[in-house]
Amino acid sequence: MSSIGKLTTPSSRRQFLTLLGLSAVAVSCGTGGGGSAKQTKTLRYQGWAGSVILPELAEDLGFLEDVKLKWVGNTISGPQDIQSAATGQVDFGGAFNGAVVKLAARKAPITAVISYYGVDKAAYNGFYVLKDSPIHSARDLIGKKVGMNTLGAHSEAMLDIYLQRHGLSQADIKKVEPLVVPPVNTEQSLRQKQIQVGVLGDILRDKALQTGGIRPLFTDYQLLGNFSAGTYVVNDRFLKENPDTARTFVTGIARAIEWARATPREEVIERQIEIVKKRGRNEDTAPLKYWKSFGVAETAGRITDKDLQLWIDWLAKRGDIEKGQVKASDLYTNEFNAYRRRDKSSAAKPTSKSGS
């Protein structure tokens, strides 16, 4: 458990859980962590153009109650987003768990509070080759180029794990060449044989498969099954000074995750399209029609040691961090996630007119 768990005394925690009841969003009035009398109710954040992130969905559904979001711009980088949270430029940020581990290893004052995306049978990335490609196994990748959106993150980790599991030595693994290729250019680069393997996900994957002529070598879902891959982090000072706001925020996201699970896909898509249209930023909503799942593995986005340990081990093998430098349980807390399994039916219901 993170040091953030010390913010509330055992008695106040029991009081909070008692008052919680079946709504899963009630927030205890008392805190033992020294939270100020006037806690901020506005959270600054960065969005993603053309996308609806879970906090935005939670706010639209009324799950954030009196907590408001303040958009300060968009980002295209998870590592940049959590760095901004660490420095206090925004109040929360989200990234691939490997990036969270690396930032925490540098003693950044952040704590992961909830998972927000992952991999399942509907939401996954595939490593695709041309249909007539001679590549059929991990060993066939030696000397080949693999295009992905960024290095040192999710896709490169999946590639390394795939190669390791199929018996390649470190010397052979170094002969496989991961390259940065913008996602929108990956399919074209693959078809023009500038790369031999391309990582594709979501709308880009579905469109490429619809065109035909490619096949998967493997997918991250085939490799590891259903797992949460990224978390939202919050600055430790913010959590200490605003524990009640943090509970409302995290639990609201938890409820949005379960709402999306329990709601027909078409309705979730329609809701996201409405949100994008209402904010009036001249964004293309077409990609949202391909949404299938947030892919979060655990109920309500609760974080487990294994969500982070996978990346701790991978980064240590790469030499990016030292073995034993960080401990998974020190990097996150579920303290602010008040959602409970038995609250599932009631907690997924919108709580305000804006969420009706």
C-alpha positions as a Markdown table, in Angstrom:
| # | Residue | x | y | z |
|---|---|---|---|---|
| 1 | Met | 0.0 | 0.0 | 0.0 |
| 2 | Ser | 1.2 | 3.5 | -0.8 |
| 3 | Ser | 2.2 | 5.9 | 1.9 |
| 4 | Ile | -1.0 | 7.8 | 1.0 |
| 5 | Gly | -2.8 | 5.1 | 3.0 |
| 6 | Lys | -1.6 | 6.9 | 6.1 |
| 7 | Leu | -3.7 | 9.9 | 5.3 |
| 8 | Thr | -6.7 | 8.6 | 7.2 |
| 9 | Thr | -6.9 | 7.0 | 10.6 |
| 10 | Pro | -8.5 | 3.5 | 11.0 |
| 11 | Ser | -11.4 | 5.0 | 12.8 |
| 12 | Ser | -12.2 | 7.6 | 10.1 |
| 13 | Arg | -11.8 | 5.0 | 7.4 |
| 14 | Arg | -14.3 | 2.8 | 9.2 |
| 15 | Gln | -16.6 | 5.7 | 9.5 |
| 16 | Phe | -16.3 | 6.5 | 5.9 |
| 17 | Leu | -17.1 | 3.0 | 4.8 |
| 18 | Thr | -20.1 | 2.8 | 7.1 |
| 19 | Leu | -21.5 | 6.0 | 5.7 |
| 20 | Leu | -20.9 | 4.9 | 2.2 |
| 21 | Gly | -23.9 | 2.6 | 2.1 |
| 22 | Leu | -25.1 | 1.4 | -1.3 |
| 23 | Ser | -24.5 | 4.5 | -3.3 |
| 24 | Ala | -20.7 | 4.0 | -3.6 |
| 25 | Val | -20.2 | 7.7 | -4.0 |
| 26 | Ala | -21.0 | 9.1 | -0.6 |
| 27 | Val | -17.9 | 10.8 | 0.8 |
| 28 | Ser | -17.0 | 10.9 | 4.5 |
| 29 | Cys | -17.0 | 14.3 | 5.9 |
| 30 | Gly | -14.2 | 13.6 | 8.4 |
| 31 | Thr | -10.6 | 13.0 | 7.4 |
| 32 | Gly | -7.7 | 12.1 | 9.6 |
| 33 | Gly | -5.1 | 13.2 | 7.0 |
| 34 | Gly | -4.9 | 16.9 | 7.7 |
| 35 | Gly | -7.0 | 17.9 | 4.6 |
| 36 | Ser | -7.8 | 21.6 | 4.7 |
| 37 | Ala | -11.2 | 22.8 | 5.5 |
| 38 | Lys | -11.6 | 24.3 | 2.0 |
| 39 | Gln | -10.7 | 21.6 | -0.5 |
| 40 | Thr | -10.5 | 22.4 | -4.1 |
| 41 | Lys | -13.4 | 21.2 | -6.2 |
| 42 | Thr | -11.9 | 21.9 | -9.6 |
| 43 | Leu | -9.3 | 19.6 | -11.2 |
| 44 | Arg | -7.1 | 20.8 | -14.1 |
| 45 | Tyr | -6.3 | 18.2 | -16.8 |
| 46 | Gln | -5.2 | 17.5 | -20.3 |
| 47 | Gly | -7.5 | 15.8 | -22.8 |
| 48 | Trp | -7.0 | 13.9 | -26.0 |
| 49 | Ala | -8.3 | 15.4 | -29.3 |
| 50 | Gly | -11.3 | 13.5 | -30.6 |
| 51 | Ser | -11.5 | 11.2 | -27.6 |
| 52 | Val | -13.5 | 11.1 | -24.3 |
| 53 | Ile | -11.4 | 10.2 | -21.3 |
| 54 | Leu | -13.0 | 8.5 | -18.3 |
| 55 | Pro | -13.1 | 11.5 | -16.1 |
| 56 | Glu | -14.9 | 13.4 | -18.8 |
| 57 | Leu | -17.4 | 10.6 | -19.1 |
| 58 | Ala | -17.8 | 10.5 | -15.3 |
| 59 | Glu | -18.5 | 14.2 | -15.1 |
| 60 | Asp | -21.1 | 14.1 | -17.9 |
| 61 | Leu | -22.9 | 11.2 | -16.1 |
| 62 | Gly | -23.0 | 13.2 | -12.9 |
| 63 | Phe | -20.7 | 10.8 | -11.1 |
| 64 | Leu | -18.2 | 13.5 | -10.0 |
| 65 | Glu | -21.0 | 15.3 | -8.1 |
| 66 | Asp | -19.7 | 18.7 | -7.0 |
| 67 | Val | -16.2 | 18.2 | -8.4 |
| 68 | Lys | -15.5 | 19.9 | -11.8 |
| 69 | Leu | -13.0 | 19.4 | -14.5 |
| 70 | Lys | -11.0 | 22.3 | -16.0 |
| 71 | Trp | -9.5 | 21.4 | -19.5 |
| 72 | Val | -6.2 | 23.2 | -20.0 |
| 73 | Gly | -5.3 | 21.7 | -23.4 |
| 74 | Asn | -4.6 | 18.4 | -25.1 |
| 75 | Thr | -1.7 | 16.0 | -25.0 |
| 76 | Ile | -0.5 | 13.2 | -27.2 |
| 77 | Ser | 1.8 | 11.7 | -24.7 |
| 78 | Gly | 1.1 | 9.7 | -21.5 |
| 79 | Pro | 4.6 | 10.2 | -20.1 |
| 80 | Gln | 4.2 | 14.0 | -20.6 |
| 81 | Asp | 0.8 | 13.9 | -19.0 |
| 82 | Ile | 2.0 | 12.3 | -15.8 |
| 83 | Gln | 5.1 | 14.5 | -15.7 |
| 84 | Ser | 2.7 | 17.5 | -15.7 |
| 85 | Ala | 0.8 | 15.9 | -12.8 |
| 86 | Ala | 4.1 | 15.4 | -10.9 |
| 87 | Thr | 5.1 | 19.1 | -11.3 |
| 88 | Gly | 1.6 | 20.4 | -10.4 |
| 89 | Gln | 0.8 | 21.8 | -13.9 |
| 90 | Val | -2.3 | 19.6 | -13.9 |
| 91 | Asp | -4.0 | 17.8 | -11.0 |
| 92 | Phe | -4.0 | 14.3 | -12.6 |
| 93 | Gly | -2.6 | 12.6 | -15.6 |
| 94 | Gly | -2.7 | 9.1 | -17.1 |
| 95 | Ala | -0.1 | 6.9 | -18.8 |
| 96 | Phe | 1.1 | 3.4 | -19.5 |
| 97 | Asn | 2.1 | 1.7 | -16.2 |
| 98 | Gly | 5.7 | 1.4 | -17.3 |
| 99 | Ala | 5.9 | 5.1 | -17.6 |
| 100 | Val | 4.4 | 5.4 | -14.1 |
| 101 | Val | 7.0 | 3.1 | -12.8 |
| 102 | Lys | 9.9 | 5.0 | -14.4 |
| 103 | Leu | 8.6 | 8.3 | -13.1 |
| 104 | Ala | 8.2 | 6.9 | -9.6 |
| 105 | Ala | 11.7 | 5.5 | -9.7 |
| 106 | Arg | 12.9 | 9.0 | -10.2 |
| 107 | Lys | 11.2 | 9.9 | -6.8 |
| 108 | Ala | 8.5 | 11.9 | -8.4 |
| 109 | Pro | 5.8 | 12.8 | -5.8 |
| 110 | Ile | 2.9 | 10.9 | -7.5 |
| 111 | Thr | 0.6 | 8.0 | -6.6 |
| 112 | Ala | -1.5 | 5.9 | -9.0 |
| 113 | Val | -5.1 | 6.0 | -7.9 |
| 114 | Ile | -7.1 | 4.1 | -10.5 |
| 115 | Ser | -6.7 | 2.1 | -13.7 |
| 116 | Tyr | -8.2 | 3.7 | -16.8 |
| 117 | Tyr | -7.4 | 1.5 | -19.8 |
| 118 | Gly | -6.3 | -2.0 | -20.5 |
| 119 | Val | -6.4 | -5.0 | -22.8 |
| 120 | Asp | -9.3 | -7.4 | -23.4 |
| 121 | Lys | -10.8 | -9.3 | -26.3 |
| 122 | Ala | -12.4 | -6.1 | -27.6 |
| 123 | Ala | -9.6 | -3.6 | -26.9 |
| 124 | Tyr | -6.2 | -4.7 | -27.9 |
| 125 | Asn | -3.2 | -4.0 | -30.1 |
| 126 | Gly | -2.0 | -6.5 | -32.7 |
| 127 | Phe | 1.4 | -7.0 | -34.4 |
| 128 | Tyr | 0.4 | -7.4 | -38.0 |
| 129 | Val | 2.3 | -8.7 | -41.1 |
| 130 | Leu | 1.4 | -8.9 | -44.7 |
| 131 | Lys | -0.7 | -12.0 | -45.5 |
| 132 | Asp | 2.1 | -13.5 | -47.7 |
| 133 | Ser | 4.9 | -12.5 | -45.3 |
| 134 | Pro | 7.4 | -15.2 | -44.5 |
| 135 | Ile | 7.2 | -14.2 | -40.8 |
| 136 | His | 5.3 | -16.9 | -38.8 |
| 137 | Ser | 7.3 | -17.1 | -35.5 |
| 138 | Ala | 9.3 | -15.0 | -33.1 |
| 139 | Arg | 12.6 | -16.2 | -34.6 |
| 140 | Asp | 11.5 | -15.0 | -38.0 |
| 141 | Leu | 11.6 | -11.4 | -36.5 |
| 142 | Ile | 15.4 | -11.4 | -36.3 |
| 143 | Gly | 16.7 | -8.6 | -38.5 |
| 144 | Lys | 13.2 | -7.3 | -39.2 |
| 145 | Lys | 11.7 | -3.8 | -38.5 |
| 146 | Val | 8.7 | -3.5 | -36.2 |
| 147 | Gly | 6.7 | -0.1 | -36.5 |
| 148 | Met | 5.1 | 1.2 | -33.3 |
| 149 | Asn | 3.9 | 4.6 | -32.0 |
| 150 | Thr | 6.7 | 5.1 | -29.4 |
| 151 | Leu | 9.7 | 3.3 | -28.0 |
| 152 | Gly | 10.1 | 2.2 | -24.4 |
| 153 | Ala | 6.4 | 1.9 | -23.8 |
| 154 | His | 3.5 | -0.6 | -24.1 |
| 155 | Ser | 4.2 | -1.9 | -27.6 |
| 156 | Glu | 7.9 | -2.4 | -27.2 |
| 157 | Ala | 7.2 | -4.2 | -23.9 |
| 158 | Met | 4.8 | -6.6 | -25.6 |
| 159 | Leu | 7.4 | -7.3 | -28.3 |
| 160 | Asp | 10.1 | -8.0 | -25.8 |
| 161 | Ile | 7.9 | -10.3 | -23.7 |
| 162 | Tyr | 6.8 | -12.2 | -26.9 |
| 163 | Leu | 10.4 | -12.7 | -28.0 |
| 164 | Gln | 11.5 | -13.8 | -24.5 |
| 165 | Arg | 8.6 | -16.3 | -24.1 |
| 166 | His | 9.5 | -17.9 | -27.4 |
| 167 | Gly | 13.1 | -18.5 | -26.4 |
| 168 | Leu | 15.1 | -15.8 | -28.1 |
| 169 | Ser | 18.3 | -14.8 | -26.4 |
| 170 | Gln | 19.0 | -11.2 | -25.5 |
| 171 | Ala | 21.5 | -11.1 | -28.3 |
| 172 | Asp | 18.8 | -12.2 | -30.8 |
| 173 | Ile | 16.3 | -9.9 | -29.3 |
| 174 | Lys | 18.6 | -7.0 | -30.0 |
| 175 | Lys | 18.6 | -7.9 | -33.7 |
| 176 | Val | 14.9 | -7.2 | -33.9 |
| 177 | Glu | 14.5 | -3.5 | -34.7 |
| 178 | Pro | 11.6 | -1.5 | -33.2 |
| 179 | Leu | 11.0 | 1.8 | -35.0 |
| 180 | Val | 8.8 | 4.8 | -34.3 |
| 181 | Val | 6.0 | 5.1 | -36.9 |
| 182 | Pro | 3.1 | 7.4 | -36.4 |
| 183 | Pro | -0.1 | 5.2 | -35.9 |
| 184 | Val | -1.8 | 6.9 | -38.9 |
| 185 | Asn | 1.1 | 5.9 | -41.1 |
| 186 | Thr | 1.6 | 2.3 | -39.8 |
| 187 | Glu | -0.7 | 0.5 | -42.2 |
| 188 | Gln | 0.7 | 2.3 | -45.3 |
| 189 | Ser | 4.3 | 1.6 | -44.1 |
| 190 | Leu | 3.5 | -2.0 | -43.7 |
| 191 | Arg | 1.8 | -2.4 | -47.1 |
| 192 | Gln | 4.7 | -0.5 | -48.8 |
| 193 | Lys | 7.2 | -2.9 | -47.0 |
| 194 | Gln | 9.0 | -0.1 | -45.3 |
| 195 | Ile | 8.5 | -2.2 | -42.1 |
| 196 | Gln | 7.9 | -5.9 | -41.8 |
| 197 | Val | 5.6 | -5.7 | -38.8 |
| 198 | Gly | 3.2 | -3.0 | -37.8 |
| 199 | Val | 1.4 | -2.5 | -34.4 |
| 200 | Leu | -2.2 | -1.5 | -35.0 |
| 201 | Gly | -5.1 | -1.0 | -32.5 |
| 202 | Asp | -8.7 | 0.3 | -32.4 |
| 203 | Ile | -10.0 | 2.1 | -35.5 |
| 204 | Leu | -6.7 | 1.8 | -37.4 |
| 205 | Arg | -6.6 | -2.0 | -36.8 |
| 206 | Asp | -10.3 | -2.5 | -37.8 |
| 207 | Lys | -9.9 | -0.4 | -40.9 |
| 208 | Ala | -6.8 | -2.3 | -42.0 |
| 209 | Leu | -8.4 | -5.6 | -41.4 |
| 210 | Gln | -11.4 | -4.5 | -43.4 |
| 211 | Thr | -9.2 | -3.7 | -46.3 |
| 212 | Gly | -7.6 | -7.1 | -46.0 |
| 213 | Gly | -4.2 | -8.4 | -47.0 |
| 214 | Ile | -2.7 | -8.5 | -43.5 |
| 215 | Arg | -2.7 | -11.1 | -40.6 |
| 216 | Pro | -1.8 | -11.0 | -37.0 |
| 217 | Leu | 1.5 | -12.5 | -35.8 |
| 218 | Phe | 0.2 | -12.0 | -32.2 |
| 219 | Thr | -1.8 | -9.6 | -30.1 |
| 220 | Asp | -1.2 | -8.4 | -26.6 |
| 221 | Tyr | -4.5 | -10.0 | -25.5 |
| 222 | Gln | -3.2 | -13.4 | -26.8 |
| 223 | Leu | 0.1 | -12.8 | -25.0 |
| 224 | Leu | -1.2 | -11.7 | -21.6 |
| 225 | Gly | -5.0 | -12.0 | -21.6 |
| 226 | Asn | -7.1 | -9.3 | -19.9 |
| 227 | Phe | -5.0 | -6.8 | -18.0 |
| 228 | Ser | -5.1 | -3.2 | -16.9 |
| 229 | Ala | -2.3 | -1.3 | -18.7 |
| 230 | Gly | -2.5 | 2.3 | -17.5 |
| 231 | Thr | -3.3 | 4.3 | -14.4 |
| 232 | Tyr | -4.2 | 7.9 | -13.5 |
| 233 | Val | -1.7 | 9.4 | -11.1 |
| 234 | Val | -2.2 | 12.3 | -8.7 |
| 235 | Asn | 0.4 | 14.5 | -7.0 |
| 236 | Asp | 0.9 | 13.4 | -3.4 |
| 237 | Arg | 0.5 | 16.9 | -2.1 |
| 238 | Phe | -2.9 | 17.2 | -3.8 |
| 239 | Leu | -4.1 | 13.9 | -2.2 |
| 240 | Lys | -2.9 | 15.1 | 1.2 |
| 241 | Glu | -4.6 | 18.5 | 1.0 |
| 242 | Asn | -7.8 | 17.3 | -0.8 |
| 243 | Pro | -8.7 | 13.8 | 0.3 |
| 244 | Asp | -12.5 | 14.1 | 0.0 |
| 245 | Thr | -12.2 | 15.6 | -3.5 |
| 246 | Ala | -9.9 | 12.8 | -4.4 |
| 247 | Arg | -12.4 | 10.2 | -3.2 |
| 248 | Thr | -15.2 | 11.8 | -5.2 |
| 249 | Phe | -13.0 | 12.0 | -8.3 |
| 250 | Val | -11.6 | 8.4 | -8.2 |
| 251 | Thr | -14.9 | 6.8 | -7.2 |
| 252 | Gly | -16.7 | 8.8 | -10.0 |
| 253 | Ile | -14.3 | 7.3 | -12.5 |
| 254 | Ala | -14.8 | 3.9 | -11.0 |
| 255 | Arg | -18.5 | 4.2 | -11.5 |
| 256 | Ala | -18.0 | 5.4 | -15.1 |
| 257 | Ile | -16.0 | 2.2 | -15.8 |
| 258 | Glu | -18.8 | 0.0 | -14.5 |
| 259 | Trp | -21.4 | 2.1 | -16.3 |
| 260 | Ala | -19.6 | 1.5 | -19.6 |
| 261 | Arg | -19.4 | -2.2 | -18.8 |
| 262 | Ala | -23.2 | -2.5 | -18.1 |
| 263 | Thr | -24.4 | -0.2 | -20.8 |
| 264 | Pro | -25.0 | -1.2 | -24.5 |
| 265 | Arg | -22.1 | -0.3 | -26.6 |
| 266 | Glu | -24.2 | 1.9 | -28.9 |
| 267 | Glu | -25.3 | 4.0 | -26.0 |
| 268 | Val | -21.8 | 4.4 | -24.7 |
| 269 | Ile | -20.7 | 5.6 | -28.1 |
| 270 | Glu | -23.6 | 8.0 | -28.4 |
| 271 | Arg | -22.8 | 9.5 | -25.1 |
| 272 | Gln | -19.2 | 10.0 | -26.0 |
| 273 | Ile | -20.1 | 11.7 | -29.3 |
| 274 | Glu | -22.5 | 14.0 | -27.5 |
| 275 | Ile | -19.7 | 15.0 | -25.0 |
| 276 | Val | -17.3 | 15.8 | -27.9 |
| 277 | Lys | -20.0 | 17.9 | -29.7 |
| 278 | Lys | -20.9 | 19.8 | -26.6 |
| 279 | Arg | -17.4 | 20.9 | -25.9 |
| 280 | Gly | -17.2 | 22.6 | -29.3 |
| 281 | Arg | -13.6 | 22.1 | -30.3 |
| 282 | Asn | -14.2 | 21.2 | -33.9 |
| 283 | Glu | -13.2 | 17.5 | -33.4 |
| 284 | Asp | -13.8 | 14.5 | -35.6 |
| 285 | Thr | -16.2 | 12.1 | -33.9 |
| 286 | Ala | -16.0 | 9.4 | -36.5 |
| 287 | Pro | -13.3 | 7.3 | -34.6 |
| 288 | Leu | -15.6 | 7.1 | -31.6 |
| 289 | Lys | -17.9 | 4.9 | -33.5 |
| 290 | Tyr | -15.3 | 2.2 | -33.4 |
| 291 | Trp | -15.1 | 2.2 | -29.6 |
| 292 | Lys | -15.6 | -1.2 | -28.0 |
| 293 | Ser | -14.2 | -1.2 | -24.5 |
| 294 | Phe | -11.9 | 0.6 | -22.0 |
| 295 | Gly | -10.3 | -2.8 | -21.4 |
| 296 | Val | -9.9 | -2.2 | -17.6 |
| 297 | Ala | -9.4 | -5.6 | -16.0 |
| 298 | Glu | -10.4 | -5.2 | -12.3 |
| 299 | Thr | -13.8 | -4.1 | -11.0 |
| 300 | Ala | -14.0 | -0.3 | -10.8 |
| 301 | Gly | -10.4 | 0.1 | -11.9 |
| 302 | Arg | -8.9 | -1.1 | -8.7 |
| 303 | Ile | -5.1 | -1.4 | -9.0 |
| 304 | Thr | -3.2 | -4.6 | -8.1 |
| 305 | Asp | 0.5 | -5.3 | -7.6 |
| 306 | Lys | 0.6 | -7.3 | -10.8 |
| 307 | Asp | -0.6 | -4.3 | -12.8 |
| 308 | Leu | 2.8 | -2.7 | -12.0 |
| 309 | Gln | 5.0 | -5.6 | -11.3 |
| 310 | Leu | 5.0 | -6.7 | -14.9 |
| 311 | Trp | 6.6 | -3.4 | -16.0 |
| 312 | Ile | 8.9 | -3.3 | -13.0 |
| 313 | Asp | 10.4 | -6.6 | -14.1 |
| 314 | Trp | 10.6 | -5.5 | -17.7 |
| 315 | Leu | 12.3 | -2.2 | -17.0 |
| 316 | Ala | 14.8 | -3.9 | -14.7 |
| 317 | Lys | 15.7 | -6.4 | -17.4 |
| 318 | Arg | 16.2 | -3.5 | -19.8 |
| 319 | Gly | 18.4 | -1.7 | -17.3 |
| 320 | Asp | 16.1 | 1.3 | -17.2 |
| 321 | Ile | 15.7 | 0.8 | -13.4 |
| 322 | Glu | 17.7 | -1.2 | -10.9 |
| 323 | Lys | 16.4 | -4.5 | -9.6 |
| 324 | Gly | 14.6 | -3.8 | -6.3 |
| 325 | Gln | 14.6 | 0.0 | -6.8 |
| 326 | Val | 10.8 | 0.2 | -6.6 |
| 327 | Lys | 8.1 | -1.9 | -5.0 |
| 328 | Ala | 4.8 | -2.2 | -6.7 |
| 329 | Ser | 2.7 | -1.7 | -3.6 |
| 330 | Asp | 4.4 | 1.6 | -2.9 |
| 331 | Leu | 3.3 | 3.1 | -6.2 |
| 332 | Tyr | -0.5 | 3.0 | -5.9 |
| 333 | Thr | -3.4 | 3.2 | -3.5 |
| 334 | Asn | -7.0 | 2.1 | -3.7 |
| 335 | Glu | -7.7 | 4.3 | -0.6 |
| 336 | Phe | -9.8 | 6.8 | -2.6 |
| 337 | Asn | -11.8 | 4.2 | -4.6 |
| 338 | Ala | -15.0 | 3.7 | -2.6 |
| 339 | Tyr | -16.7 | 1.5 | -5.2 |
| 340 | Arg | -17.5 | -2.0 | -3.9 |
| 341 | Arg | -18.6 | -5.1 | -5.8 |
| 342 | Arg | -22.0 | -5.2 | -4.0 |
| 343 | Asp | -22.7 | -1.7 | -5.1 |
| 344 | Lys | -22.4 | -2.5 | -8.8 |
| 345 | Ser | -26.1 | -2.3 | -9.7 |
| 346 | Ser | -26.7 | 1.0 | -8.0 |
| 347 | Ala | -23.4 | 2.7 | -8.6 |
| 348 | Ala | -23.7 | 2.4 | -12.4 |
| 349 | Lys | -26.7 | 4.6 | -12.4 |
| 350 | Pro | -26.4 | 8.4 | -13.3 |
| 351 | Thr | -27.0 | 10.5 | -10.2 |
| 352 | Ser | -28.0 | 13.8 | -11.7 |
| 353 | Lys | -30.2 | 15.3 | -14.5 |
| 354 | Ser | -27.0 | 15.7 | -16.5 |
| 355 | Gly | -26.5 | 12.0 | -16.3 |
| 356 | Ser | -30.1 | 10.9 | -16.8 |
